Amino acid sequence: MAGTAGTLCVAKGALVNVNGKRPAMTTAGEQDGQKRGVRHVVFFVLGLLVFLSLVSYDPADADYLAGGLGEPGVIRNWIGYFGAWVSRLLLLTFGFAAYAFAALVLLASSRRLFGRQGLRRIAWDYWVAMMLVAVGLAMLLGIWPNVGAVVASALNIGGIPGGVFGQRFCAPDGGWIRVILNPTGSAIVALALVVVGLVVVWVHDWQDLALEQLGPTGAADSGAQAEAGEGGAGKLGRWAQRRIARLRERELLQDEAELEPPPKKAPRKEPPEEPVADALPLPVQEPPPPTAPVAPVAPAAPVKPAVVPARTKATAPPQPPKYKLPSLDVLHPDDGVTTTVDEKEVARKKEILQATLDSFQIEAQVGEATSGPRVTLFEVLPAPGVKVERISQISNNIAMELRAVSLRILTPIPGKNTVGIEVPNLKAATVGLRSLMASPEWTNSKAKIPVLLGRNISGQVVILDLTKAPHLLIAGATGSGKSVCINVVIMSLLYRFTPEELRLIMVDPKVVEFRAYEKLPHLVVPVISDSKKVPLALRWVIHEMGWRYQVLAKVGARNLEGFNARKKSPTPVMDEGGNPIPDRLPFIVVIIDELADIMMTAKADVETSLARIAQLSRAVGIHTIIATQRPSVNVLTGVIKANFPTRIAFQVTSQTDSRVIMDGKGAEALLGRGDMLFKPPGASRLERNQGAMVDDDEIDLVVKACADQREQQFDENVFKLAAAGGPAAEEAGAGAPLTEEDEQLVQQAIEIIVRDRKATTSYLQRRMGIGYNRAASMMELLEERGVIGPQVGTAPREILVLGKEGEGATDPDAVDASDADEGSDSDGDAEDGER
């Protein structure tokens, strides 16, 4: 009985729990229920007022409203001035169809106020359906105006029983639809409007209720139907039962969302897709029956082995639930138009180009034109003996004649004997991410790490294989589309890889760019916004890279693909640390949004780490993507550019910046907002592409879809290893480990620096009584461990570790120094900077 009571409680929408207590409703549920109740009352009152206004309509009221001969000060309509005005307006608009419209509104409002069961939520199609019924009936009355013309005249509505709609659409003397379709076609259209409207209203208000009433009958008569041969009525009964099951499940979920607190969302995932409405709680209650008979069994020995495997299988499901990649439905739909240019515009620009070339006496012929989302490429074939430089010299004149914002001239087009002139389109086409991901180029891509970039000048989808890149450099001015491009790259990775197949390290010095990805289960560590932690993260990547090379050598694989595809050994293989080697290793992608800020903090360390990662990490599946909005030689140094051959340049302010990024000009002539120059891996030619567009709400939905399936699992060793001198010591080339005496001195130095908040070589030398060389080596070791910051000029080093109370106490002896000591400290700082 208790189980039955619990089942009934759940079937009733969890309004009462098993103990008979009513769970507390959430504030949001109460407010939502009150709002719906108020809306239904308002809907019913308005429907009733309109219906009574039409029923009590008096033609004399129309004369009074118009200031005619009506009895002064008397309104005969039951609803007064409002009723007279509304009824008059409806009769003139829809004619006699206004009565049917008012009756339909009153019936629907009564259904929603007094019968809440089996209702669907009202959407825009509900109101449109009611209007279609009124318009369709008005058109039917307009086709035959003689029917009811006498009554229409008596009601003082101009002798038009169909109202304005009936007269304008279907009147014999010039109705728009009647002129085209004649009376028969007009009647078919009008009847179609009425039927469609009534069907929509039926689906919203009555269908679910009718099916629910039909369900029990179909269930009771199922035996008779089976004996009768499972005819059409039996199929209808089964379909009705399945429909009722879905309806009850939906009502149950709505009630739970209104009455229960938000954390109780897990039960919705447990019943997959088969909860039957008539016994909805029963599938959830089915697992206990095996445990019920097991408990009474007398022998204890057989019971334990039966329970243990059941528990191990029950604890396994949290990990096995298969990860589902995000659906394209969360992305905004777009038309997928590759260009907005028509043939007339192309022909007009060809004529202007040809006339401009002729005016400067340049013998050349304008040939084919290729239109893309943002620009159109015109090919110009110069005559033999004509220097192509003459065409580029008149670029300003061509731009003036075409009234173009900017031009980019290719002299010549690589691989062709023509000169290319890229002219901006009058209207740019938006490249949506959904249309790119729905394209066959993306779905059939064989790239190992495919990354979407946008569309090229021919409208084709541009996909970069990050394993061939193997690292990507993105640069451009503020507002040129750099951040959007990074978001598109990240979204491409999320739509292709699970957290077990790909791990991300995101660096966001600007704090706000990657905030939307903080809940991603793909993250190795939380999004890094502190520039001082970036060198530690890069050292961990180098340490991971070295470990992966050792693992690949251990199993005899040449790259990550071969490692993951190898035949698994029956006996576990151990690495050099004695840990079992995993069956598969994920890709690791490091994404740095603003390299300039990081280079200002620790230029030497970051530059060296990035160079080493870029040179060696390709075979072990580690790739880097760096971006900057300040493409200067101080940021994009020769070492970085040499190791990042695949580059994307957005609009920049000068040719100098363009040469720094792409080793040539052209980026300064881009249009911004996603207009890019792309240098593919292994190619010398630059491609002009239009980047894809992704909105913030799309990113939030995709991240939510990923985060709901997996919990974040951060690697706590990323910063611990570097701070403890693990990979940092390897990078520094440290040989033998520190002795106990040296380690005690290091700990003493850390205490002095944290307590006195002074980090100089000479200060440590005086306080600890050691030599200058030893004190200088100790300062370098403390910098590697992340205790103090790097030496920047003659400024004092920054202390990165706080004391016990958040601030270090100042020792009286530390302040006892003379001016000479302070001078010596400054000298020590200067020497530190030289070192």
N, C-alpha and C positions, 0 to 999 in steps of 0.2 A: 504493500500500500504506500509505503514511503516513496518507493521508486516511482509509482504511478503519480503520486502527488507532485513529485519533483518534475516528472514529465509534463504534467498539466501546467505547472507553473511556467516552464520554459515555452510551451506551446502558446501560452497566452501572452507571450511577448516579454517574459521576465518581469512582469509587474509586481509579483509577490514571490519571495524566496521560499525555500523549503520550510523554514521556521515560522512562516506566516507573517514575516515582517516585510514591510514595503521598503525597498531600497530608496535611498535619497536621490531625488532627481537633481541633475546638474542644473546650474543656472542657465546655461545655454539651451538645454532642452525645454525648461519652463518657458523661457522667452520665445523660443521657436513655436511651441504649441500655442501660446497666447496670441502670437502674431497670426498664425493660421486661423485661429478661431475668430479673431477680429475681422480678418479678410472675408471669411465666409459669411459673417453677419452682415457686413457692408454690402457684399455681393447680393445677398438675398433681399435686403431692404431696397436697394436700387432696382432690382428686378421687379419687386412688388410695386414700387412707385410707378415705374414705367408701364407695367401692365394695367394698373388702375387708371392711369392717365389716358391710355388709349380706349379703355372700356367706357369711360365717362366723357369721351370727347364730344364737344358740342360745336357745330359750325359757327354759332353766334360768337363764341369766344374768339374766333379768328378775326371777326370784324372789330371786336373790342381791342384786341392786341394791335390791329392796324390803325386804330383811331377812327373807326367807322361809326356805324349807327347802332352798335350794340348797346344794351342797357348800361348806363354809366355805373361804374363801381361794382358790377356784379360779374363774377366768374363762375360759370356753372360746372366747371370741371371739379371732380372730387378732390384733386390734389392742388387746386388753386392755380395761381399764376404759373408756377413751375410745371404743373401737369398740362395746362393749356399750351404752353410754349413747347414742351417736349413732344407732346402728341402731334401738334401741328407740324413740327419739324420732321418727325418720323414718317407721317403720312405723305408729306410732300416728297420725301426722299425715296421711300420704298413703296408707297401706295398701300394696298391692302396687305402686302407682305409684312408690313410693320406689326400686324396683329400676330402673325405666326412667329416673327422674331421675338416679340415680347413674351409670348407663351413659352418659347424655347428657353429664353433667359430665366424666366421664373421657374421652370421645371429644373433646369440645371442648378440654379442657386439653392432650391429646396433640397435637391439630392445631396449637395455638398454640405448643407447645414445640418440636416436631420439624419443622413445616412453616411457615416464616415467609412464604412467597410468597402473595400474593393475600389478605392479611388486612386487615380493617378495625379501626380503634381501638374498644376496648370502651367503651360508654357505658351509661347507666342502662337503656336499653331491652333490652340484652343479658341482664341479670340478670332483668329482669321477664319476658322471654320464657321463660327456663328455668322460672321459677315457674309461668307459665301452663300449660306442658306438664304439670308435676306436678299442678297443681290440676285441669286438664281430665281427665287419666286417672283421678284419684281420683273425680271426679264420675261418670265412666262406670262405674266399679266400684261406686259407691254406688247407681246406678239399679237394678242387678240384684245385690243382696247375696247371693243364693243361689249365684251362680257364685263358687266359691272360698271359700265359708264354712267348709268343712271344713278346708281348708289354713290359713285364718285362725285357726281355733280351735286348730289344732295349733301354730301359731306364737305362741299366747298373746297375740293382739292383739284379743281381744273379739269375734271372729266378724264383724268389719266389714272386708271386703277393701278398701274405699275409704278407710279411715281416718276421721279426724275431718272432713275436708273433704267426703268422699263422703257421710257420714252427715248432716251438717248441711245440705248443699245439696240432695241428691237421694235421700235415704232414703225408702222407701215410707211410713214412719210419721211424716211431718211435715217432710220436707226443704223448705227455703224455696223453692227454685226449682221443685221438683216440685209443690208446692201450686199454683203460678201457671201453670206450663207443661205439667204432666203429663210422663210419661216421654219422649214423642217430642220435645217442645220442650226438655226438659232435655238429652237426648242431642245435639240440634243445637247448643245453647250449649256443651256440653262439647267436642264435636268442633271447634267454631270456636276455642275457646281453644287446643286442641292444635295445630291447623293454623297459627294466627297465631304461636304460640311457635316452632314448627319453622321457619316461613318466616323469621322474624327471625334465628334462629340460622344458618340456611342463608345468608342474605344476608351476615352478618358473617364467616362462616368458609369457606364453600364456593363461593359464587356466582362470585366473581372468579377463583378457581382453575379452575372448570369452564369459564368463558368463555375463559380463556387457553388451556386445552387444546383447546377447540373452535375457536379462532381459526385456527391453521395449517391444520386440516382444511378449514375453510370457504374459506380462501384458495387451497388446492391444488385444491379442487373447483370453483373459481369458473367455469372454462371450461366444465365439464360442466353446471353449473347454467345458464350462459348459453344453452348449446345446448338445454337442456331447457325453456327458455321463462321463465327467471327466476321460478320458483315461490316458494312459501312458504319452502322451505329456503334459497333464495338470499337472501331478505330477512333470514332469521335469521342467515345467515353474515355479511352486511354489518353488521347491527346488532351482532353479536358483535365484529367487527373495530373498529367505532367505539368500543365499550365498552372493548376492550383498549387502544386508543389513549389513551383518557382515563386508564385505570388506570396505564399506563406513564408517562404525563406526570406523574401525581400522585406516583408512586414516585420519579421523577427529581427533582421539586421537593423532596420530603421528604429525599432523600439529600443534595441540595445544601445544604438548610438545616442539616443535621446536620454535614456534613463541611467546607463552605466557610465562610470568614469572612463576617460580616454584610454588608460592602460589596457583595458580588456578588449584588445583587438586580436590577440593570438587565436582564440577559438574560431575566428572566421577563416583561418588558414587551414585548420585541422580537417574539417569536412571538405574534401576536394571539390567535387562537383555533383555528388550523388545524394545529398540529403533529401529524403522523400518528405513531402509536406505532411502526409497523414501521420507519420511517426517521426517527426523531425529530430527529436532528441535521441531516438533509438540508435542511430549509427554511432553517436558519441558514447552511448552506454554499453555498446557491444563488447569493448575490450574487457570490462570487469568479469563477465561470465567465466573466462578461463581461470581467473584468480579465485572465484567463489568456490568451485569444486576443489581446487588445490588445497585450500585452507583446511577442510575437514578431514583430509586423508590422514590416516593414523601414522604410517611409517614416516619418520622425519627425514630419513636418508634420501628417499627418492624425491621428496618435495624440494630439497635445496638444489639439486642439480637441475630441476625443471624451472626453478625461479631464476637462477643465475643467468642462463642464456637469455631468458626473456628480458631481464634488466639490461643486459649488454646490448640487446637489439633496441631497447627503448631509448638508451642513451646515445645510440649511434645516429638516429635521425637528425639531431641538430646540425651535424656536419654534412651528411649526404644530401639534404634538400638541394636539388639541382639549381644552379644559378642560372637565371634567365636574363639574357641581355635586354636592355631597355627597348621598349616598343617605339616604332616611328609615330605612333598616335600622339605621343606627348609633344611632338614638334609641330610648329605652326604649318598648316598646309600652304603651298604656294603653287602658282600655275606652271612653274618650270620653263618659262619663256627664256630663250637664249639670247634674244635681241629684240629691240623695239624699233629697229630701223626698217622703213619700207623702201621699195624700189625707187619711188619718186625722189626721196631724199638722197639716195645714193647717186642717181642719175644727175641731180642738180649739182651735187658736190663734184662729180666728175667733170662737168662742164666748167665749173669755176676753176678747178685745178688746171685743166687744159688751157683755159684762157689766160691764167696767171703765168704758166710756163711760156706760152706764146708771146705774152707781153714783154718778157725778159729775153726773148729770142733764144730760148733753150729748146733744142730739137729733142723732144721726148713725147711719148704717147702714153696716156693714162689707160691702164688695162683693167684687170680684174679687181674686184673689191670684196673683202671678207669682213662681215659684220659680226661683232661680238656683243657681250652684255654692256660694255662701257664705251668701246672705241670701234672704229671701222678702219681697216687697213687697205689703203689704195696702193696698187702696184704701178710704178711708173717705169716704162722701158725707154731709156735714153738711146739716142741714135749713136752709131759708131763714131768714136772720136770725141764725144761729149763727156767732160769730167763730171763725175757724180757729186763732187764738192760744190759745183755751181748750184745744184738743187738745194743742198743744205744751207748755202749762203743766203737764200731768199726765204728761209723758214718763217721769219717774222712777217714778210709780205703775204705768204700763203695763209698764215694764221689770221691776218687782218682781212683778207678777202673771204675766208670761210667763216669769219666771226667766231673763231675757236678760242677757248680759254688757253690752251697750250697745244703744242704739236711735238711729236717725236718722229724724227726722220732716221731711217735705217739706210745707211749708204755703204754697201748694198744690203739686201736681205740675205742672210747666210744661206748658201747653197743655191741661190738664184741669180739671174742676170738682171734683176730689177731693183729699183730703189723703193723702199717702203715708206709711206707717209701715214702715220696713225692719227686719225682725226676723232675727237670726242663726239659721241652721239648727242643729239638734242635731248633725249630722254634716256636715262640709264635704266637697265633692267636689273631687278633685284634677284640675286642668286640665293635662293633659300637652301638651308641645310637638308630639309626633308626631301626635296626633289633630287638632290645629289645622292643621298643615301638610298633612294628608291631606284636609281639608275642602274642599268645592267653593268656599267663599268665598275661600280662599287660592289654590287652583290656578287659579281663573278671575278673580282680581283684576286689574283694569286699572290699578291704581295704578302710578305711575312708580317710586317707591321705597316698596314696601309694607313695613310694620313690624307684626309681630304684638304684641298687648298681652295678650290673654286672652279671656275670655267676659264678656258683660254680664249683667245681672240676668235676662234672658230666655233665657240659655244660648247666644246667638248669638256668633259669632266677631267680635272687635273688631280691625280692621285700620286702621292710621294710614298715610296717604300723606304721607311726609316732605316731598315737594315742595310740598304744600299747607300744611304746618304753619307755615313752613318750618323752624322751629327748635323744639326741645323742651326743656322745663325739668322736671326730676324732683327731688322733695324728699320727705323722710320721715325719721323717727327710725331709730336703729340697730335692725336686726332686723325692720324692717317689710316688707322685700322689695324695696328699692330696687336693690341690686346684682343680684339675680336678674332684675329687669325689664331692667336694662341688658344682661345676658347674653342675654336673649331677643331684645332689639332687635338685638344684634350677630349672633346666630344667624340671624335673619330676613334680614339683609343677606347673610350668607355663603351662604344657600340660594337667593339670587336673582341674585347678581352675581359675575362673574369678576373677577380682579385687573385686567384691562384695562378693566372697566366701572365699577369703584368702588375708591377709595383711602381709607384710614382713617388718621387721626391720633389716637392714644390717649394720654390724660394720666392717670396713675395716681399721685398723690402718696402713696398708702398702700402702694405697691410690690407688694402681693400680689393685688390685685383683677384686674388684667389680665395677670398672669404667664402664664396659659394661652394667651394670644394672641401670645406673643413670636415664634413661628415663622410667623405668617400672611404669605402673599405679598401681601396687600392693603395692608400698612403702607407709608406714605410714609417714615417714620423709625421707628427702634425705639421701643418704648413709653417715653414720657417719664415718669420718676419724680422728676426734679429740678424743683422748682417754679420755680427761676430760669431754666430753659430754656423755660418756657411762654410768656412774653412774646415770645421770639425766634420760636417756632413760630407764634404768632398774627400776628406781623409778616410772616412768610413767607406765611401765608394771605392777608393783605391784599395783599401784592405779587402773589401768584398771581391774586387776584381782579381787580386792576387790569390785569394782562396779559391775562386772559381777556376783559375788556371791550374791550380794544384789538383782540384777535383777532376777536371777534364783529363789531365795527364794520368791520373790514377785509373780511370776507366777506359783510357785509350780513345777519347773523342777529340775531334779537331775544333769543333765549335759547339755552340749551345744547341743547335738543331740536331746535330748528331748525338749529343748527350741525351736529349729528351727522347730521341727515337731509338736508342740502343736497346738491346735485349736485356731484360732485367735478370740479374744474377740471383740464383736461388738462395745463396748465402749473402748476408749483408756485407757490403764493402765499407771499410772505415777510411776516413781521411787521416791526415797526419796528426790531428788532435785527438784521434780515437773516437770520433763521433761518426755515426752511420751516414753515408752519403744519400741524400734524398733521390727519389726516382725521377723527379722533374725539378727544374729550376725556372723561375719566371723571368721574363724580361724586366729590366729596370730602366726607367726613363727619368732623367733629371731635367726639370724645367725651371729655368731661372728667368724671372720676368724683367728685372732691371739690373743689368750687369754693372752699370756705371756706379751706382751707390755701393755695390760690393767692392769694386776695384778701389774706391776711395778709402775703404776700411783696411783691407789686407790685399793689396795688389799683387805682391810677389807670391804669396801663398796661393791665392786663387788662380793666378795665371799659370803657375807651375802645375797645380792640381788639374786644372782643365786641360792643359796640354797633355799631361800623362794619360788622363782618362780618354781623351780623343784619340790618342795614338794606339792604345792597347786594348780598349774595352769592346771593340766591335765583335770579336770572336766569342766573347762570353755574354753577349746579349745586353750590354749596358750602353745606353745612348743618351745624348745630352741635347737639349734645346735651350739656347740662350737668346735673349732679346734685350734691346736697349733703344732708348729714344735719343741718345747722344752719341752718334756714330763718329767719335773723334779718335785720333791715333792714340790717345792716352787710354782709351777704353778698349777699342778693337786693335790690339797690338798685333805686330807681325806674327808672334807665336800663335795667338788665337786664330787669326785669319788663315794661317798655313794649315791648321788642323780642322778647320770648318769650311770645306770647299762648297758645300751646299748652302746657298744663301737666298734670303728673300729681302728685297728692299721695297719699302713703301715710300711715300712722298717725303722728300727732304727739302731743305731750304736752299741748298747751294750745290754746285757741281763738286766742290771739295768733299762734302759729305757723301755724295754719290760715288766718288772715286774710292773713298775709304771703304765703303760697303761692297761695291760690285767691281772695283778696279776699273771703272769707266763711268762716263756720264750717262744720263738718261733718267735717273730717279728724281731729279729735280723737275722734270716735265710731267710727272704723274699727276693724277687728278685728285688723289686722296680718297678717303672712304672706301678702302679695300682695293684700290687700284695698285697693283704690285708688279715688280720685275722679279722673276724667279730664275735662278740659276740651277738647273737640275744636276744631279751627280754625274760626273763624267762628261759633261757637255760644255762647250764654250759659248753657245748661243744663249742669250737671255730671252725668256718667254714673258709676254705681257698677259697677265691674268687678272681676273676680277675675283676677289675673295668672297667666300660665302658669308652669310649673315646669320647670327644666332643671338636670340634675345636672352635677357637674364632669367625670365620666367621659364624658358625652355631648359636652361641649365639647372635651375632649381628642381624641376620635375625629374630630369634625368638623374641628378644626384640622389634625390629621394628614392627613386626606383632602385638604385644600386644600394643605398644605405639600408633600405628595408629588408634586404635579403641577407646581408652579412654584417657582422659587427667588426669594428675597427680593431686591428691587431698591430700595434706599434712595436717596433724593435727598440727596446730601451738601451741596447748596446751602441747605438749610433753615436751618441754624445759621450757615453761613459768610456768607450775604448779610446776615443781621441783625447778626452780630458785626462785619462789615466796614463797617457803616453804610449798606447798600443800602436796603432798605425802611425801616430805622430812620431814615435821614436824610430819607426822604420823609415819614414820620410826624412828625418833629420840625419839618418845614417848612424844612429847610436849603436855602438858595438855591444860591450858587455853591460849587463844590468847594473844598477846602482847598488853599492854596498850598504850595509845597515847604517854605517856611520854617515855616508853621504845622504841616505834617505832621511836620517834624523835631522841633518842640517837643512834639507829641503823643507821638511815640516816646520822647523824652527823659523825659516825664512818666511814661509806662508803665514805663520802666526804673527810675525812682526809686521808684515805688510798689511794684513787684515786689521790688526789692532791699531797701528799708527797711521794707516792710509797714506803711506809714502812708499813709492816703488822706484828707487834709483839704485844704481850699482854702488855708488859711494856710500849711500846710507846703510845698505846691507853690509858693506865692508866694515864700517865703523861699529855698527851694532853687534855684529857677530864675531868681529875680530879675525877676519879671514883676509886673504890677499885679493887684489883687484881682479886678477884673471879668474879666480874661483868664483868670486861674486858675479862677474859678468856671465860666466857659464851657467850659474844658477838662475840668473834673470832670463836667459834664453830658454832654459828648461821650464821655468814657470810660465813663460809665454806659450810654449808648446802645450802645456797642460791646461791652458785656458784660465789661469789664475789672473794674469795681467794682460793688457792689450799690447799691440805692437808699438814700437817707437816711431812717432810721426814728427820729424823735424826735432826741434828743441823743446817741444811741449812735454809735460810729464806724462808718463804712461797711465792709462786708465786701469783701475782695479776692478776686475770683473766679478770678484767674490765678495759677498757681504759678511759682516760679523754676526755674532749670535743675536744681537738685537737689531739687526738691519744696518747698523752703522758701526764702524770701528771706533773704539775709544782711543783717545789721544794720550800717549804716555807723557808725563811731565818731563822726563829726560829728553824726549824727542823735541820738545819745544825749547829746550835749554841751549840750543845751538846758537852760535854767534853768527855775525854777518859773514865771517870768513867761511864758516861751515856751509852756509847757504850758497856762497859763491862756489865752493867746491862741489856741492850738489849739482849746480847748473853745469859745471864743467863735466861732471860725470854724465849728465844727460846728453850733453853734446857729443861726448865720446861714444855713448850708446848709439846715438843716431849715426855716427860715422861707421861704427861696427855694422 
